Amino acid sequence: MESDNSKEQQLLEAKKHIRRVKLFYIHLAGYLVVVALLLYNLYIVEGTYTHTIISLNLSVLLLWTVAMFINYWRVFKERKMFNKSWENKKIKSYLDKKDIEETKMWE
């Protein structure tokens, strides 16, 4: 009975995490589209309100970039790029590759 509850709890947590990852990627896609449009706007802007438009665009870019980093941190905080298991896998693959090269050399 207790294991069923823990499995259900793990399943719910996994679903929540997958939903957060999915929403992050949707947020990232929207961010990239808006950044492209704002950069294009910075390229074509001219006229009386040029400084106002530029400062508004840069403010939006800065604030949204900070929001993206915060969102990224919340979603992927437990992932580390170069953790111990990654190092072990790379060492093993390097040693395997070296063994294969040594055996092929003089066969």
C-alpha positions in Angstrom: 0.0 0.0 0.0 2.7 2.4 0.9 4.8 1.6 -2.2 1.7 2.3 -4.3 1.4 5.8 -2.8 5.1 6.5 -3.3 4.9 5.3 -6.9 1.9 7.5 -7.5 3.7 10.5 -5.8 6.8 9.9 -8.0 4.6 9.7 -11.1 2.9 13.0 -10.2 6.3 14.7 -9.6 7.6 13.4 -12.9 4.5 14.7 -14.7 5.0 18.1 -13.0 8.6 18.2 -14.0 7.8 17.3 -17.6 5.1 20.0 -17.7 7.6 22.6 -16.4 10.2 21.6 -19.0 7.5 21.8 -21.7 6.4 25.2 -20.6 10.1 26.4 -20.4 10.6 25.4 -24.1 7.4 27.2 -25.1 8.6 30.2 -23.2 12.0 30.0 -24.9 10.4 29.8 -28.4 8.3 32.9 -27.6 11.3 34.7 -26.2 13.4 34.0 -29.4 10.6 35.3 -31.6 10.2 38.5 -29.6 13.9 39.1 -29.4 14.2 38.8 -33.2 11.3 41.2 -33.6 12.8 43.7 -31.1 16.2 43.5 -32.7 14.7 44.2 -36.1 12.8 47.1 -34.5 16.1 48.5 -33.2 17.5 48.2 -36.7 14.7 50.1 -38.4 13.7 52.7 -35.8 14.1 56.3 -36.7 12.1 59.5 -36.0 11.3 61.7 -33.1 10.9 59.0 -30.4 14.0 57.0 -31.3 15.6 57.2 -27.9 12.4 56.3 -26.1 11.8 53.3 -28.4 15.3 52.1 -28.1 15.3 52.3 -24.3 11.9 50.5 -24.1 13.2 47.7 -26.3 16.4 47.3 -24.4 14.5 47.3 -21.1 12.2 44.5 -22.4 15.1 42.5 -23.7 17.0 42.8 -20.4 14.0 42.0 -18.1 12.9 39.1 -20.3 16.4 37.7 -20.4 16.6 37.8 -16.6 13.2 36.1 -16.5 14.4 33.4 -18.9 17.5 32.7 -16.7 15.3 32.5 -13.6 12.9 30.1 -15.3 15.8 28.0 -16.6 17.2 27.8 -13.1 13.9 26.7 -11.6 13.4 24.0 -14.2 16.9 22.6 -14.6 18.5 23.3 -11.2 19.2 19.6 -10.4 21.0 19.1 -13.7 24.7 19.8 -13.8 26.6 19.7 -17.1 29.8 18.2 -15.9 28.9 15.9 -13.0 30.7 12.8 -11.9 28.7 10.3 -14.0 29.5 12.4 -17.1 33.2 12.3 -16.3 33.1 8.5 -15.8 31.3 8.0 -19.1 33.8 10.1 -20.9 36.8 8.3 -19.3 35.3 4.9 -20.2 34.6 5.9 -23.8 38.1 7.3 -24.2 39.6 4.1 -22.8 37.4 2.0 -25.0 38.3 4.0 -28.1 42.0 3.8 -27.2 41.8 0.0 -26.8 40.1 -0.4 -30.2 42.7 1.8 -31.9 45.6 -0.2 -30.4 44.1 -3.5 -31.5 43.5 -2.3 -35.0 47.0 -0.9 -35.5 48.9 -4.1 -36.0 46.3 -6.8 -36.8 
